[in-house]
Amino acid sequence: MRFNSIRPLLAYGFAVATPWLAANASDIEAGPFLHQFSLTLEEGRRDEAMGPFWHHEQNAMSVTYAVPPFFSHARNTTLDIEEYDFLYPLVTYDRHGTEYRLQWLQLLSYAGGKNQADKASRRYTFFPFVFIQRSQDTNENYTAVLPFGGRIGKRLFRDESKFVMFPLYLETRKKDVVTDNYLFPIYHQRHGDGLKGWQLWPFYGAEHKAVTTRTNLVDEPEIVPGHDKSFVLWPLVANEKTGLGTDNPATNRIVLPFFSTLRSPKRDSSTYLWPLFTITEDRAQKYREYGMPWPFYVYTRGEGKTVNRVFPIYSHAYSTNLESGFCFWPIYKYNRFHDTAGEQRRDRVFYFIYSDTTVKPAGAKIARRRTDLWPLFTARRDENGNERLQLLAPMESVVPENPAIERNLSPLWSVWRAEQNGQTGKRSGSLLWNLYRQEDGPNIKKRSFLFGLFHYESGPEGTRWRVCYIPFGKTKPVKSGDAPK
């Protein structure tokens, strides 16, 4: 069919749709191409087009554009946060104030920002081979190329790392403790404030830390405990003395698999034929525990804790603030916690297959709740009583509370979405990306089917119908005091 032959149809459609769109620009229902509606849980609007493949949402704090699963951009103007996702989680860019990070599969990354001294820096990483940083403070510059050599600052859980032909030589520093590794991890020497030690792993190692003092954040001296540690044929034989200089020094002796003992003023524990038979007396927490054989049978009694466990059939443990247990682990497991700040509870079946979590702060009238049944649904309720239900949620229960998944992936499989505002009473629901949509408020009711081809609306101004975007029927104003039908 040539374009000229369909031009009259397009002209007719434009002539019919234009007056209606102009009169209803705040609430467009143009088939699967564009659906525009107000948000239910907050003030704002959302546009959806091409089913799940494009949406734009704006409220008082943030703006979001997304083309799932290819691209999304979210910006929070109040907190100065910005996020870009490309084929999430393949490529992401996150910015918070002056701090930013661009990454590709967590292997390649480029990041930067300003430190507490207001000095800008940039970091380049090709994990785990290349680490580069350039800063206005040249003392913070570093370059490292694994395995050849270089220096890394404040990365990989260390304040500083230096290496040459790794693993031939590696030096790490954490606070005042410096460790020189040769043929890592076989041989190392360690020294620091009152500390000296060495090891030839796994044959023998010894370390001594004298009792020292340091100044805390309020310029008061405090004790840094000392220790003596040694091992032979790790992990078979070990002898440790920790907490030296404190009111609870502890001695731990290990000869595996025959026994392991811990002795201290506050706690004694003995294990025979490790880890099978264990006896623990905790004088600080005021309980005595037997594991015979641990962890299959555990029996604990005392003011601090009570446990009855026959693994994997049954377990029930509780203390002043905590309670946990399971039946036929991992089929069913539960956890409870309560204190002056509030209470929490969680019930799970097969870890994340089913999960029900409730959090209620002290004095709150409404508890936060989240329920997941993988992969069928996820449901949430916040402290304001706002509720949200999504049918089909294969990722949301596995990685909960992840805005990037909700922005980039959830629209693709969420066949039904329902929301209810706990403050205003407004409700909405969407089936198959607005193939059918419903909205209800205190004074209005809307129903839309086949992407708006059939539309019904009832409110204070009366009742209106549309078929194929053409209005028909009489408008019947609602009398004062009457509710919409």
C-alpha positions in Angstrom: 0.0 0.0 0.0 1.4 3.4 -1.1 1.6 6.2 1.4 -0.9 8.3 -0.6 -3.6 5.6 -0.1 -3.4 5.7 3.7 -3.0 9.5 3.9 -6.8 10.0 4.3 -6.9 7.5 7.2 -4.1 9.3 8.9 -5.8 12.7 8.4 -9.0 11.4 9.8 -7.3 9.9 12.8 -5.4 13.1 13.4 -8.6 15.2 13.1 -10.4 13.0 15.6 -7.5 12.6 18.1 -6.2 16.2 18.1 -9.2 17.9 19.8 -9.4 15.1 22.5 -5.7 15.2 23.1 -5.7 19.0 23.4 -8.6 18.9 25.8 -7.1 16.1 27.9 -3.4 16.9 27.6 -2.8 16.0 31.3 -4.1 12.4 30.8 -3.2 11.0 27.4 -4.2 7.5 26.3 -2.9 7.0 22.8 -2.8 3.3 22.5 0.4 1.4 23.1 2.4 4.4 21.8 1.9 6.8 24.7 0.1 6.5 28.1 0.3 9.4 30.5 -1.0 9.4 34.0 -0.5 11.0 37.5 1.5 9.1 40.1 -0.4 7.3 42.9 2.0 7.3 45.8 3.2 10.9 45.4 2.7 14.1 43.4 4.0 13.8 39.9 3.4 12.3 36.5 4.6 9.3 34.5 4.6 8.7 30.7 4.9 5.2 29.2 5.3 4.4 25.5 5.8 1.2 23.4 4.6 -1.0 26.3 7.5 -1.6 28.7 10.2 -0.1 26.5 10.1 3.6 27.4 9.0 5.6 30.4 9.5 9.0 31.9 8.6 9.8 35.5 8.9 13.1 37.4 8.1 14.1 41.0 9.1 16.9 43.3 12.5 15.3 44.0 13.6 13.4 41.0 13.3 12.8 37.2 13.7 9.4 35.5 14.1 8.5 31.8 14.4 4.8 30.8 14.4 2.6 27.7 14.5 -0.8 29.3 16.7 -2.8 29.2 19.1 -0.6 27.2 19.3 2.7 29.0 18.1 4.7 32.0 18.9 8.1 33.6 17.7 9.1 37.1 18.4 12.4 38.7 17.6 13.4 42.3 17.7 17.2 42.4 17.3 17.5 46.1 20.2 15.2 47.1 22.3 16.0 43.9 22.5 12.4 42.9 22.6 11.2 39.2 22.7 7.7 37.7 23.1 6.4 34.2 22.7 2.7 33.3 23.6 1.1 29.9 22.4 -2.5 29.6 22.4 -2.7 33.4 24.5 -4.0 35.1 27.0 -4.0 32.2 27.8 -0.3 32.3 26.8 2.2 35.0 27.7 5.8 35.9 26.9 7.2 39.4 27.4 10.7 40.7 26.8 12.1 44.2 27.8 15.7 44.4 31.4 15.8 43.2 32.0 12.1 43.6 31.5 10.0 40.4 32.2 6.5 39.1 31.9 4.9 35.7 32.3 1.1 35.5 32.0 -1.8 33.0 31.2 -5.1 34.7 33.1 -3.9 37.8 36.4 -4.7 35.8 37.0 -1.4 34.1 36.2 1.8 36.1 36.9 5.5 36.2 36.1 7.4 39.3 36.9 10.7 41.0 35.9 13.5 43.2 37.2 15.7 46.1 38.5 14.5 49.4 38.1 16.2 52.9 40.8 18.6 52.0 38.9 19.7 48.9 41.5 18.2 46.6 40.2 16.6 43.4 41.4 13.2 42.3 40.8 10.7 39.5 41.1 6.9 39.6 41.4 4.4 36.8 41.1 0.7 37.4 41.3 -2.4 35.2 40.7 -4.9 37.9 42.9 -6.7 39.0 45.7 -5.6 36.7 45.9 -1.8 36.6 45.4 0.8 39.4 46.0 4.5 38.7 45.2 7.6 40.6 46.0 11.3 39.9 45.3 14.0 42.4 45.8 17.7 43.1 47.8 16.4 46.1 50.7 14.7 44.4 51.4 12.7 47.5 48.2 10.7 46.7 49.3 9.8 43.2 50.0 6.2 42.5 50.4 3.7 39.6 50.4 -0.1 39.7 50.4 -2.7 37.0 50.0 -6.3 38.2 52.2 -8.4 38.3 55.1 -6.1 37.4 55.1 -3.5 40.1 53.8 -0.2 41.5 52.0 1.4 44.5 48.3 1.5 45.5 46.9 3.8 48.1 43.8 3.2 50.2 42.5 0.3 48.2 41.9 -3.4 48.7 41.3 -3.0 52.4 44.8 -1.5 53.0 46.0 2.0 53.5 48.9 1.4 51.1 50.3 -1.5 49.0 53.6 -1.8 47.1 54.7 -4.8 45.0 57.4 -5.9 42.5 56.8 -8.9 40.3 53.9 -10.1 42.5 53.8 -12.5 44.2 57.6 -12.3 44.6 57.3 -9.2 46.8 54.4 -7.3 48.4 54.4 -4.7 51.1 51.1 -3.6 52.7 50.3 -1.1 55.4 47.2 -0.8 57.5 47.4 2.0 60.1 50.8 1.5 61.7 51.2 -2.2 60.8 53.6 -2.9 57.9 53.8 -6.4 56.3 56.6 -7.4 53.9 55.6 -10.5 51.9 58.0 -12.6 49.9 56.5 -15.3 47.6 53.1 -14.2 48.9 51.6 -15.7 51.1 54.4 -18.1 52.0 56.8 -15.9 53.9 56.2 -12.5 55.6 57.7 -10.2 58.2 55.4 -7.8 60.1 56.2 -4.8 62.3 54.4 -1.8 63.8 53.8 0.1 67.0 55.0 -2.5 69.6 54.4 -5.3 67.1 56.9 -7.8 65.5 56.3 -11.1 63.8 57.0 -13.5 60.9 55.7 -16.6 59.3 56.8 -19.4 56.9 53.4 -20.5 55.9 52.0 -23.2 56.5 54.9 -24.5 58.6 55.5 -21.9 61.4 54.6 -18.4 62.4 54.9 -16.1 65.5 53.8 -12.6 66.3 54.1 -10.4 69.4 52.2 -7.2 70.1 53.1 -5.2 73.2 50.4 -3.3 75.1 50.5 0.3 73.8 48.4 3.4 74.1 46.9 5.9 71.6 44.9 9.1 71.7 41.3 8.7 70.8 39.0 11.3 69.0 38.4 13.3 72.3 42.2 13.5 72.9 42.1 11.0 75.7 44.6 8.1 76.0 43.3 4.6 75.6 44.9 1.2 75.7 45.6 -0.8 72.6 45.6 -4.5 73.7 48.6 -6.7 73.1 48.8 -10.3 71.9 51.0 -13.3 71.4 50.2 -15.6 68.5 52.0 -18.6 67.0 51.1 -21.6 64.8 52.7 -24.9 63.6 51.5 -26.6 60.4 48.6 -24.2 60.0 45.8 -24.7 60.9 46.6 -27.8 62.9 48.4 -26.3 65.9 48.0 -22.8 67.2 48.5 -20.9 70.5 47.1 -17.4 71.0 46.9 -14.9 73.8 44.8 -11.9 73.0 43.4 -8.9 74.9 46.6 -8.4 76.9 46.4 -5.3 79.1 42.6 -5.4 79.3 40.2 -6.8 81.9 39.5 -9.8 79.6 42.7 -11.5 78.4 42.0 -14.7 76.5 44.1 -17.8 75.8 43.2 -20.0 72.8 45.0 -23.3 72.2 44.3 -25.5 69.1 45.5 -29.0 68.3 43.2 -30.1 65.5 41.3 -32.3 65.3 41.8 -33.3 68.9 40.8 -30.2 70.9 40.4 -26.4 70.9 40.2 -24.4 74.1 39.4 -20.8 75.0 40.0 -19.4 78.5 39.2 -15.9 79.6 37.7 -14.2 82.7 34.4 -13.8 80.8 34.2 -16.9 78.7 35.4 -20.5 78.6 35.0 -22.8 75.7 36.3 -26.3 75.0 35.9 -28.4 71.8 36.9 -32.0 71.5 37.3 -33.9 68.2 36.8 -30.5 66.6 34.2 -29.3 65.8 32.0 -32.0 67.1 31.8 -31.7 70.9 31.7 -28.3 72.4 31.1 -26.9 75.9 30.9 -23.1 76.4 30.3 -21.1 79.6 29.8 -17.4 78.9 29.9 -15.6 82.2 29.4 -12.2 80.6 26.2 -13.2 78.7 25.2 -15.6 81.5 24.6 -18.9 79.7 26.0 -22.4 79.3 26.0 -24.2 75.9 26.5 -27.8 74.8 27.1 -28.9 71.2 27.1 -32.7 70.9 27.8 -33.0 68.1 28.0 -29.4 67.0 26.2 -28.0 65.0 23.7 -30.8 64.8 22.6 -30.8 68.4 22.9 -27.6 70.5 21.5 -27.1 74.0 21.9 -23.7 75.7 20.5 -22.4 79.0 21.0 -19.2 81.0 19.8 -15.7 81.4 21.6 -14.5 78.3 20.4 -17.2 75.8 18.3 -20.3 75.4 18.7 -22.7 72.4 17.2 -26.0 71.4 18.6 -27.3 68.1 18.4 -30.6 66.3 19.9 -29.8 62.9 18.3 -29.8 60.3 15.0 -30.7 61.8 14.3 -28.0 64.4 15.8 -25.0 66.1 14.5 -22.4 68.5 16.9 -19.8 70.1 16.0 -16.7 72.0 17.6 -14.1 74.3 16.4 -10.8 75.7 16.1 -9.1 72.3 16.6 -11.8 69.7 14.7 -14.9 68.6 15.4 -17.2 65.7 14.7 -20.7 64.6 14.0 -23.1 61.7 12.0 -26.2 60.8 13.5 -28.6 58.4 16.2 -26.2 57.4 16.3 -24.5 54.9 12.6 -25.1 54.2 11.5 -22.6 56.9 13.5 -20.1 58.9 12.5 -17.1 61.0 14.2 -14.2 62.9 12.8 -11.7 65.4 14.4 -8.7 67.0 13.0 -6.1 69.4 14.3 -3.3 71.6 13.4 0.2 72.7 13.9 1.4 69.0 11.3 -0.9 67.6 10.9 -4.5 66.4 11.7 -6.5 63.3 10.7 -9.9 62.1 11.4 -12.0 59.0 10.0 -15.4 57.8 11.7 -17.2 54.9 11.1 -20.4 52.9 14.1 -21.7 51.0 16.0 -18.4 51.6 14.4 -16.1 49.0 11.7 -18.3 47.5 9.3 -16.8 50.0 10.3 -13.9 52.3 8.1 -11.8 54.6 9.9 -8.9 56.5 8.2 -6.5 58.9 9.9 -3.5 60.5 8.0 -1.3 63.1 9.9 1.5 64.8 8.8 2.3 68.3 5.7 4.6 68.4 4.9 4.0 64.7 1.3 3.4 63.8 2.1 1.5 60.6 4.9 -1.1 60.1 7.0 -1.3 57.0 6.5 -4.6 55.3 7.9 -6.5 52.3 6.6 -9.8 51.0 8.2 -11.8 48.1 7.2 -15.1 46.5 9.8 -15.8 43.8 9.3 -15.4 40.9 5.5 -14.6 41.2 5.2 -11.4 43.1 6.7 -8.7 45.3 4.6 -6.5 47.6 5.7 -3.6 49.8 4.1 -1.2 52.3 6.0 1.8 53.8 5.6 3.7 57.1 3.0 6.0 55.5 0.7 3.1 54.5 1.6 3.3 50.8 1.4 -0.1 49.2 2.7 -1.5 45.9 2.2 -4.9 44.3 4.0 -6.3 41.3 3.2 -9.7 39.6 6.2 -11.5 38.2 9.4 -10.5 40.0 12.2 -12.9 39.1 15.0 -10.5 40.3 13.3 -8.2 42.9 13.2 -10.9 45.6 16.8 -12.0 45.0 18.2 -8.5 45.0 15.7 -6.5 47.0 15.6 -2.7 47.3 17.6 -2.1 44.1 16.3 1.0 42.2 18.4 0.2 39.1 16.6 -3.2 38.7 13.2 -1.6 39.2 14.2 1.1 36.6 15.8 -1.0 33.9 14.4 -4.5 34.2 11.2 -4.6 36.2 9.1 -3.0 33.5 9.9 -5.8 31.1 8.2 -8.6 33.2 5.8 -6.8 35.6 2.6 -7.9 34.0 0.5 -6.4 36.8 1.3 -3.3 38.9 -1.0 -2.0 41.7 -0.4 0.9 44.0 -2.4 2.5 46.9 -1.7 5.7 48.6 -2.2 5.3 52.4 -2.8 9.1 52.9 -5.1 10.0 50.1 -6.8 6.7 49.4 -5.9 6.9 45.7 -5.4 3.5 44.0 -4.2 2.4 40.6 -3.6 -0.8 38.7 -2.0 -1.7 35.3 -2.3 -5.0 33.4 0.1 -5.8 30.6 1.7 -2.3 30.3 -1.6 -0.4 30.4 -3.6 -2.8 28.1 -6.0 -2.4 31.0 -5.6 0.4 33.6 -7.7 1.5 36.5 -7.5 4.5 38.8 -9.6 5.2 41.9 -9.6 8.3 44.1 -11.9 9.8 46.8 -14.0 11.5 44.1 -13.1 9.8 40.8 -13.1 6.5 39.1 -11.3 5.7 35.7 -11.2 2.5 33.7 -9.2 2.1 30.4 -9.1 -1.0 28.2 -7.2 -1.9 25.0 -4.7 1.0 25.6 -7.5 3.5 26.0 -9.7 2.5 23.0 -12.4 2.0 25.6 -12.5 4.5 28.4 -14.9 5.1 31.3 -14.6 8.0 33.8 -16.9 9.0 36.7 -16.4 12.0 39.0 -18.0 15.1 40.4 -18.6 16.5 36.8 -20.5 13.4 35.8 -19.9 10.2 33.8 -18.0 10.1 30.5 -17.4 7.3 27.9 -15.0 7.1 25.0 -14.8 4.4 22.3 -11.8 4.6 19.9 -11.1 8.0 21.5 -14.5 9.3 20.4 -16.6 10.6 23.3 -20.2 9.6 23.4 -23.1 9.3 25.8 -24.5 12.0 28.1 -22.7 13.6 30.9 -24.6 13.2 34.1 -23.3 15.6 36.8 -23.0 14.0 40.3 -25.3 15.6 42.9 -23.7 17.0 46.0 -23.1 14.3 48.5 -23.3 11.5 45.9 -20.3 9.3 45.3 -19.1 8.3 41.8 -20.4 5.1 40.5 
